[in-house]
Amino acid sequence: MSLRMRDLRGQVAVITGASSGIGAAAARALHAEGVRVVLAARSRERIEALASELGEGALALPTDVGDAAQVGALFDTVQQRFGGLDLLFNNAGVGYHGAFEHGKVEEWKATIDANLWGVLHCTRAAIPLLHGRPGAMISTVSSVGGRRGIEGWAVYNATKFAVVGLHDALRKELGGEGIRVSLIEPGAVYTEWGHNVPAEQMKARRDSIQALHAEDIAQALLWAFAQPPHVNAVESLILPTRQVSP
């Protein structure tokens, strides 16, 4: 029995955090299926290089998702260029590690701006462009940290728990008109995530459990998006086989 997958050619996707990791892998996977991809991230150089690599059907629009005005400009351009949107992939995010008691307010703010305000800004701006598009989907990268608290990641956990609650409510608000709302909750992935954790420490942890790769998460997104419009993969918790905590 073969998998049922929709033909995605000509669909339009906005991918935030597209400069590296899961976002860049998602852009490559979607573009390979004929999806027109809009690459959004703060790093102009990186997303323009990715757009050049992908070629026709890829557009780079530098955007800080924590800035409502920049997000508004991003989706105004999508409306003008494509007339609508089929997929919003909320992938931009940051994580800071450390004891909550000694946390720095500026680090909390950066985490909340990217992980929560970015999702709020982008999702609200995207919804009008998703109306009336068969199979339209909002897909957001949460985390296993949106299900379980992890020592040293309290503010990060708080943002991810909030994203889970937001999406459960939005699924109920938007499902009646056929807009799918979906979460991908990865465990450990080889990415640049974990800004203030020494790289060798992150690598050792990931190596020890044979962590996922960005392409694994991109494949999960592609599978969910390519389901028939009446099928909504509401939550996908994806862990390395050897990751047994949290």
Phi, psi and omega in degrees: 000123181275153177291141175274119181227133177289152171285118185261003182300131179088351176292161182239129180231138169256128182239116176269157185062037187276002186283342183195178170056225184299320181298314179294320178295320178296319179300316180295317182294316180292316181299323179297338178266008177090011177280138174278120189249133175254118186262118181239130176190168179285333184276096180303314185301315183292315183287330175291324176295320178293318178299320178295319178299316184285324177085213184305136180095006178234131181231128179262126178228097181304128185208135168263109187291344176282355181253110185300323181294318178294321178296318177301317179295322178302309185283334171299318179295319178299316179299315182292320184280323190238347177078001180168186186213142178252330182217127166253121176250099177281101184240339183301139178184161177223163176216133177240136183253141175156161179299134183303319183304328184252012182294150179264134184301323181295328177288320176301314183297318179298321179293314181293320180300313183283313190278332182244302180299322178300317178295317179298310181300310185292319183294315180295320180292331183281328189306314180300333181277346181269341182303134174076010180258111181303129180080009181304144185214140165252117178238132184230138174278112170261233183185159166303335176288359170266000177244328183226138174288144182235128181305128179092357183233034191302313183289320174303312178303318181300318180293322183285324173299320179297318179298320179298313179297317178303313185289329176295319178292316181296323178303322181283327178289321192255343184298327182298334178256011171091009176271122181275140179234122193222146177241141169245125186240089182281154165272220183290129181227141173288096176218184178275004183297147180099066194297326184251019176258130180307136185302321182293329178291315178297318181296318180298318178297313182293317179300321186294336181243013181050064186302160176292163173250157182305325181296332177296319180287322177300321179295323177296318177299312182301316179300314182294316183292327184275002175291157176304151185304336181275000182251124180239113174281089193296313179220132176235106175268117187236115183236150166300143181305323184276357179274109183249002174211152003284000000 
